Amino acid sequence: MRSHALLILCDVCGRTMPDEAAKEVVFQVDRVRYRLEMCSSCLDREMGRRDERRWIPGFRKRTALTFVLESVDDLPRRPVPAA
């Protein structure tokens, strides 16, 4: 039994989840890769929005899902709270 739990925040919606449930997703724009940790709901949404995807060895996880994007403006982002 572990004495401490490691929780991760989804980089898109901010939902808290156990590290084991976080999905490693890499978005590539030209030759630059952006690594995000996503919950399964946000990952499902991205998979529905994008046709092309492939699996690569992950940085923290065994595998990471990769999407190639045209622009950094296409990256999924956490909504900015209103001031």
Secondary structure, 3 states (H helix, E strand, C coil): CCCCCCEEECCCCCCEEEHHHCEEEEEEECCEEEEEEECHHHHHHHHHHCCCCEEEECCCCCEEEEEEECCHHHCCCCCCCCC
